Amino acid sequence: MAKKRRKLNKDFEKKIYSSKKDVELVLAKIYDIDDEDIQKEYMSAFNVVAFIYDELKEDYEKKGFNENSEGLLLNYKNAFNLFESEFEI
């Protein structure tokens, strides 16, 4: 039986790419923190955001654009905004 093709969405791909750049930028800033204790605290808090981003990206790569895609993107944005509001980076 033929495998079902995943549905692609160019606008959604742009949002994922932009999210990837945001994650990379914050991680670079965290790695630049000299104080090891503060760096660990930031990294621990940001791991939640990175995990949600990975989940979003993996879902799109495996299933394409689906009924859960917008919800996963919203979860990522909410987690990222929460991190930004609690941690000055």
C-alpha positions in Angstrom: 0.0 0.0 0.0 1.3 3.4 -0.9 2.4 5.8 1.8 0.2 8.9 2.2 2.0 12.1 1.2 2.3 14.7 3.9 0.5 18.0 3.3 3.0 20.9 3.0 2.3 24.6 3.9 4.9 27.2 2.8 3.7 29.8 5.3 3.9 27.3 8.2 7.4 26.3 7.0 8.5 30.0 7.2 7.1 30.1 10.8 9.1 27.0 11.7 12.2 28.4 10.2 11.8 31.7 12.0 11.2 29.7 15.3 14.4 27.8 14.7 16.4 31.0 14.3 14.9 32.4 17.5 15.8 29.2 19.4 19.4 29.3 18.0 19.8 33.0 19.0 18.6 32.4 22.6 20.8 29.4 22.9 23.8 31.3 21.7 23.1 34.1 24.2 22.7 31.5 27.0 26.1 29.9 26.1 27.7 33.4 26.3 26.7 33.8 29.9 29.9 33.6 32.0 28.4 32.7 35.4 27.9 28.9 35.3 25.0 28.9 37.8 23.1 31.5 35.9 23.8 29.7 32.6 22.4 26.5 34.1 19.3 28.3 35.3 18.6 29.9 31.9 19.3 26.6 30.1 17.0 24.7 32.4 14.2 27.1 31.8 14.8 27.3 28.0 14.9 23.5 27.6 11.1 23.6 27.8 10.9 25.9 24.9 13.5 23.9 22.9 11.6 20.7 23.6 8.3 22.2 22.3 10.1 23.5 19.2 11.5 20.1 18.5 8.1 18.5 18.9 6.6 21.1 16.4 9.4 20.5 13.9 9.2 16.7 14.1 5.4 16.7 13.8 5.7 18.8 10.6 8.5 16.7 9.1 6.6 13.4 9.8 3.0 14.3 9.2 3.1 17.6 7.3 0.6 20.4 8.0 -2.3 18.8 10.0 -5.0 19.7 12.5 -2.4 19.8 15.4 0.1 22.1 13.6 -1.4 25.4 14.6 -1.8 24.2 18.2 1.8 23.1 18.4 3.0 26.4 17.0 0.8 28.3 19.6 2.3 26.2 22.4 5.8 27.1 21.2 5.0 30.8 21.0 3.4 30.8 24.4 6.4 29.0 26.0 8.9 31.3 24.2 7.0 34.4 25.3 6.8 33.1 28.9 10.6 32.5 28.9 11.2 36.0 27.6 9.0 37.5 30.2 10.7 35.7 33.1 14.3 35.8 31.9 16.1 38.9 30.5 18.3 37.8 27.7 
